[in-house]
Amino acid sequence: MIRQSLISLCLLAGIAHAQPAPDAPPSTKASTDAPKAAFEWFEYSGADPSDAAFKPGPGQYANPILKGTYPDPAVMRVGKDFYLVSSTFAWFPGLPVFHSTDLVHWNQIGNAIDRPGMLDFKRLGLSRAVFAPTLSHHDGLFYILNTCVDCGGNFLITAKDPKGPWSDPVWLPAVEGIDPYLFFDDNGRALIVFNGEPPGKPEYSGHRAIWAIAYDVKTQKTVGERKLLLDKGVNPAAKPIWPEGPHILKKDGWYYLVAAEGGTAEGHSQVVLRSKSAWGPYAPYADNPILTQRGLPADRPYPITSAGHATLVDTPDGKWWATFLAVRPYGDDLYNTGRETFLLPLEWKDGWPVILENGKTIPYVHAKPDLPATTPTPSPTTGAFTARDEFDGKTLPLNWVTMRIPQERWWRMESGKLILKARPETIGGKTQPSFWGRRQQHINASASTLMRFDPRAAGDKAGMVAVQNDDHFFFLGLSQDAAGRTRIVLDRRTGPNDPVEGVEVASAPFTLKAGAPVWLKITARGGLYDFSYALAPDQWTVLKAGEDGTILSTKKAGGFVGALLGVYAHQGQAQKAKDQ
């Protein structure tokens, strides 16, 4: 922890979205001579078929409320304010924190994991690291409990202001497994509930259990032994899989254990049990699940699938709502937008919370909560929209992320430009490359930018990237070949057997004066992606159309994340060797 804190202090001012510090003096000739790519703006635009088919009218809102890869949404109310945090896995900064007053419109106010030294993502795959976070509030302090998968286990961080800064992690070695949640009872006592291994040998794949352990607020430590709350699931005879994401809430003298079940794919669901004691025993609701989309006709129009991992929240007027994840496929379980955040009202039926009756489809449009409107945000999260980042501030927008955690400052904001230093780290190398990007939030979307870049040696490249993970991405941009020619190229990586920099699938000779701009654009049309460039504004030339974009889908690329669109710079190995 001491070592991590020292690293954090050294780099806090310059890393991620904290106040940037001046670039450090170059320590080697390579850092001085490495080529740099300058991006003057980045524009994203998206609109889905469902946006036209289901237009919200007065007093209505549209689902999803957070488009793009915002999975495992945990929501909480403090007074009249609502806060939400979602998973980010190995993207950094991690765990975005949102604020709302109406549960529909959300403004990102921070990132809970926002500096090096808090965690170490190593060379983890992009669907490892920080899984489902949970939010709690007690005695003026905000808590996030989370799991760093393959990078430390379960931990908590705290903040007096949800905008941050959040504390360094406090590790919870007695809390095994994943998905910890901190519940505060009326008497101030607390317990942590989490997913873990079953009490005996697992009887089948996906056999897990829900456990609880006491927590001492003053010492920030767990107390005593853990206790089993739920083994297998609500119907053990059916061999249910992956009871996870547990929360406890108290209402009318009952303690409710709410959890996901069935895995995060099309069999996903939400279930509930209750007890007169926080420690159980818990009895399941007879009509579980209280939310699912499994079993519905596969050919239904505008399908929403994989719904679950819900969090329940009440409003000041006593109404109840639920945030949860679901996906919007454009084909047979094909989606590039990742697991998104949806919102639905919750009804209490005979003392049980029900989000959606079995057999009903999740609506794209619903009546809004009767709550005061949230101040509009410059970064919309729902419906059809266009968002343009001019890079005219001192820091990147809060919704921009990179792969894993930077340990040096290889970018800067200067004179209305985002400038990336080209480095040997590659987009496909499970390292920390010179990449920044934002989520693809629509099935049909486009992203474009204006770039200035002068490659110096073979292998130097810079441009745009559409990426799902290290093994599945597209690169569109300028590159210098072995003969010293600058070309516009499209590279593609379809799996781990392809070279880490991808395979060239299209190129064109390119004559560009030093310092002159080139415009780049990536267009997504469901499972098809088009790649274009221009030498003058809006004079687009299509380099390649109709590329197979399903390689960016969760079904083909695997994992838990959606596609990101962003900018990237890479220094060729030949130039690196020459500089050294």
TAFENGI-V669489 format. One record per residue. N is the residue number from 0. RES is the residue in one letter. SS is DSSP state (~ for helix, > for strand, _ for the rest). Layout:
# TAFENGI-V669489
N/RES/SS ; N/RES/SS
This chain:
# TAFENGI-V669489
0/M/_ ; 1/I/~ ; 2/R/~ ; 3/Q/~ ; 4/S/~ ; 5/L/~ ; 6/I/~ ; 7/S/~ ; 8/L/~ ; 9/C/~ ; 10/L/~ ; 11/L/_ ; 12/A/_ ; 13/G/_ ; 14/I/_ ; 15/A/_ ; 16/H/_ ; 17/A/_ ; 18/Q/_ ; 19/P/_ ; 20/A/_ ; 21/P/_ ; 22/D/_ ; 23/A/_ ; 24/P/_ ; 25/P/_ ; 26/S/_ ; 27/T/_ ; 28/K/~ ; 29/A/~ ; 30/S/~ ; 31/T/~ ; 32/D/~ ; 33/A/_ ; 34/P/_ ; 35/K/> ; 36/A/> ; 37/A/> ; 38/F/> ; 39/E/> ; 40/W/> ; 41/F/> ; 42/E/> ; 43/Y/> ; 44/S/> ; 45/G/> ; 46/A/_ ; 47/D/_ ; 48/P/~ ; 49/S/~ ; 50/D/~ ; 51/A/~ ; 52/A/~ ; 53/F/_ ; 54/K/_ ; 55/P/_ ; 56/G/_ ; 57/P/_ ; 58/G/_ ; 59/Q/> ; 60/Y/> ; 61/A/> ; 62/N/_ ; 63/P/_ ; 64/I/_ ; 65/L/> ; 66/K/_ ; 67/G/_ ; 68/T/_ ; 69/Y/_ ; 70/P/_ ; 71/D/_ ; 72/P/_ ; 73/A/> ; 74/V/> ; 75/M/> ; 76/R/> ; 77/V/> ; 78/G/_ ; 79/K/_ ; 80/D/> ; 81/F/> ; 82/Y/> ; 83/L/> ; 84/V/> ; 85/S/_ ; 86/S/_ ; 87/T/_ ; 88/F/> ; 89/A/_ ; 90/W/> ; 91/F/> ; 92/P/_ ; 93/G/> ; 94/L/> ; 95/P/> ; 96/V/> ; 97/F/> ; 98/H/> ; 99/S/> ; 100/T/_ ; 101/D/_ ; 102/L/_ ; 103/V/_ ; 104/H/_ ; 105/W/_ ; 106/N/> ; 107/Q/> ; 108/I/> ; 109/G/> ; 110/N/> ; 111/A/> ; 112/I/> ; 113/D/_ ; 114/R/_ ; 115/P/_ ; 116/G/_ ; 117/M/_ ; 118/L/_ ; 119/D/_ ; 120/F/_ ; 121/K/_ ; 122/R/_ ; 123/L/_ ; 124/G/_ ; 125/L/_ ; 126/S/_ ; 127/R/_ ; 128/A/> ; 129/V/> ; 130/F/_ ; 131/A/_ ; 132/P/_ ; 133/T/> ; 134/L/> ; 135/S/> ; 136/H/> ; 137/H/> ; 138/D/_ ; 139/G/_ ; 140/L/> ; 141/F/> ; 142/Y/> ; 143/I/> ; 144/L/> ; 145/N/> ; 146/T/> ; 147/C/> ; 148/V/> ; 149/D/_ ; 150/C/_ ; 151/G/_ ; 152/G/> ; 153/N/> ; 154/F/> ; 155/L/> ; 156/I/> ; 157/T/> ; 158/A/> ; 159/K/_ ; 160/D/_ ; 161/P/_ ; 162/K/_ ; 163/G/_ ; 164/P/_ ; 165/W/_ ; 166/S/_ ; 167/D/_ ; 168/P/_ ; 169/V/> ; 170/W/> ; 171/L/_ ; 172/P/_ ; 173/A/_ ; 174/V/_ ; 175/E/_ ; 176/G/_ ; 177/I/> ; 178/D/> ; 179/P/> ; 180/Y/> ; 181/L/> ; 182/F/> ; 183/F/> ; 184/D/_ ; 185/D/_ ; 186/N/_ ; 187/G/_ ; 188/R/_ ; 189/A/> ; 190/L/> ; 191/I/> ; 192/V/> ; 193/F/> ; 194/N/> ; 195/G/> ; 196/E/_ ; 197/P/_ ; 198/P/_ ; 199/G/_ ; 200/K/_ ; 201/P/_ ; 202/E/_ ; 203/Y/_ ; 204/S/_ ; 205/G/_ ; 206/H/_ ; 207/R/_ ; 208/A/> ; 209/I/> ; 210/W/> ; 211/A/> ; 212/I/> ; 213/A/> ; 214/Y/> ; 215/D/> ; 216/V/_ ; 217/K/_ ; 218/T/_ ; 219/Q/_ ; 220/K/> ; 221/T/> ; 222/V/> ; 223/G/> ; 224/E/> ; 225/R/> ; 226/K/> ; 227/L/> ; 228/L/> ; 229/L/> ; 230/D/> ; 231/K/_ ; 232/G/_ ; 233/V/_ ; 234/N/_ ; 235/P/~ ; 236/A/~ ; 237/A/~ ; 238/K/_ ; 239/P/_ ; 240/I/_ ; 241/W/_ ; 242/P/_ ; 243/E/> ; 244/G/> ; 245/P/> ; 246/H/> ; 247/I/> ; 248/L/> ; 249/K/> ; 250/K/> ; 251/D/_ ; 252/G/_ ; 253/W/> ; 254/Y/> ; 255/Y/> ; 256/L/> ; 257/V/> ; 258/A/> ; 259/A/> ; 260/E/> ; 261/G/_ ; 262/G/_ ; 263/T/_ ; 264/A/_ ; 265/E/_ ; 266/G/_ ; 267/H/_ ; 268/S/> ; 269/Q/> ; 270/V/> ; 271/V/> ; 272/L/> ; 273/R/> ; 274/S/> ; 275/K/_ ; 276/S/_ ; 277/A/_ ; 278/W/_ ; 279/G/_ ; 280/P/_ ; 281/Y/_ ; 282/A/> ; 283/P/> ; 284/Y/_ ; 285/A/_ ; 286/D/_ ; 287/N/_ ; 288/P/_ ; 289/I/_ ; 290/L/> ; 291/T/> ; 292/Q/_ ; 293/R/_ ; 294/G/_ ; 295/L/_ ; 296/P/_ ; 297/A/_ ; 298/D/_ ; 299/R/_ ; 300/P/_ ; 301/Y/_ ; 302/P/_ ; 303/I/_ ; 304/T/> ; 305/S/> ; 306/A/> ; 307/G/> ; 308/H/> ; 309/A/> ; 310/T/> ; 311/L/> ; 312/V/> ; 313/D/> ; 314/T/_ ; 315/P/_ ; 316/D/_ ; 317/G/_ ; 318/K/_ ; 319/W/> ; 320/W/> ; 321/A/> ; 322/T/> ; 323/F/> ; 324/L/> ; 325/A/> ; 326/V/> ; 327/R/_ ; 328/P/_ ; 329/Y/_ ; 330/G/_ ; 331/D/_ ; 332/D/_ ; 333/L/_ ; 334/Y/_ ; 335/N/_ ; 336/T/_ ; 337/G/_ ; 338/R/_ ; 339/E/> ; 340/T/> ; 341/F/> ; 342/L/> ; 343/L/> ; 344/P/> ; 345/L/> ; 346/E/> ; 347/W/> ; 348/K/> ; 349/D/_ ; 350/G/_ ; 351/W/> ; 352/P/> ; 353/V/> ; 354/I/_ ; 355/L/_ ; 356/E/_ ; 357/N/_ ; 358/G/_ ; 359/K/_ ; 360/T/_ ; 361/I/_ ; 362/P/_ ; 363/Y/_ ; 364/V/> ; 365/H/> ; 366/A/> ; 367/K/_ ; 368/P/_ ; 369/D/_ ; 370/L/_ ; 371/P/_ ; 372/A/_ ; 373/T/_ ; 374/T/_ ; 375/P/_ ; 376/T/_ ; 377/P/_ ; 378/S/_ ; 379/P/_ ; 380/T/_ ; 381/T/_ ; 382/G/_ ; 383/A/_ ; 384/F/> ; 385/T/> ; 386/A/> ; 387/R/> ; 388/D/> ; 389/E/_ ; 390/F/_ ; 391/D/_ ; 392/G/_ ; 393/K/_ ; 394/T/_ ; 395/L/_ ; 396/P/_ ; 397/L/_ ; 398/N/_ ; 399/W/_ ; 400/V/> ; 401/T/> ; 402/M/> ; 403/R/_ ; 404/I/_ ; 405/P/_ ; 406/Q/_ ; 407/E/_ ; 408/R/_ ; 409/W/_ ; 410/W/> ; 411/R/> ; 412/M/> ; 413/E/> ; 414/S/_ ; 415/G/_ ; 416/K/> ; 417/L/> ; 418/I/> ; 419/L/> ; 420/K/> ; 421/A/_ ; 422/R/> ; 423/P/_ ; 424/E/_ ; 425/T/_ ; 426/I/_ ; 427/G/_ ; 428/G/_ ; 429/K/_ ; 430/T/_ ; 431/Q/_ ; 432/P/_ ; 433/S/> ; 434/F/> ; 435/W/> ; 436/G/> ; 437/R/> ; 438/R/> ; 439/Q/_ ; 440/Q/_ ; 441/H/_ ; 442/I/_ ; 443/N/> ; 444/A/> ; 445/S/> ; 446/A/> ; 447/S/> ; 448/T/> ; 449/L/> ; 450/M/> ; 451/R/> ; 452/F/> ; 453/D/_ ; 454/P/_ ; 455/R/_ ; 456/A/_ ; 457/A/_ ; 458/G/_ ; 459/D/_ ; 460/K/> ; 461/A/> ; 462/G/> ; 463/M/> ; 464/V/> ; 465/A/> ; 466/V/> ; 467/Q/> ; 468/N/> ; 469/D/_ ; 470/D/_ ; 471/H/> ; 472/F/> ; 473/F/> ; 474/F/> ; 475/L/> ; 476/G/> ; 477/L/> ; 478/S/> ; 479/Q/> ; 480/D/_ ; 481/A/_ ; 482/A/_ ; 483/G/_ ; 484/R/_ ; 485/T/> ; 486/R/> ; 487/I/> ; 488/V/> ; 489/L/> ; 490/D/> ; 491/R/> ; 492/R/> ; 493/T/_ ; 494/G/_ ; 495/P/_ ; 496/N/_ ; 497/D/_ ; 498/P/_ ; 499/V/_ ; 500/E/_ ; 501/G/_ ; 502/V/> ; 503/E/> ; 504/V/> ; 505/A/> ; 506/S/> ; 507/A/> ; 508/P/> ; 509/F/_ ; 510/T/_ ; 511/L/_ ; 512/K/_ ; 513/A/_ ; 514/G/_ ; 515/A/_ ; 516/P/_ ; 517/V/> ; 518/W/> ; 519/L/> ; 520/K/> ; 521/I/> ; 522/T/> ; 523/A/> ; 524/R/> ; 525/G/_ ; 526/G/_ ; 527/L/> ; 528/Y/> ; 529/D/> ; 530/F/> ; 531/S/> ; 532/Y/> ; 533/A/> ; 534/L/_ ; 535/A/_ ; 536/P/_ ; 537/D/_ ; 538/Q/_ ; 539/W/_ ; 540/T/> ; 541/V/> ; 542/L/> ; 543/K/> ; 544/A/> ; 545/G/> ; 546/E/> ; 547/D/> ; 548/G/~ ; 549/T/~ ; 550/I/~ ; 551/L/~ ; 552/S/_ ; 553/T/~ ; 554/K/~ ; 555/K/~ ; 556/A/~ ; 557/G/_ ; 558/G/_ ; 559/F/_ ; 560/V/_ ; 561/G/_ ; 562/A/_ ; 563/L/> ; 564/L/> ; 565/G/> ; 566/V/> ; 567/Y/> ; 568/A/> ; 569/H/> ; 570/Q/_ ; 571/G/_ ; 572/Q/~ ; 573/A/~ ; 574/Q/~ ; 575/K/~ ; 576/A/~ ; 577/K/~ ; 578/D/~ ; 579/Q/_
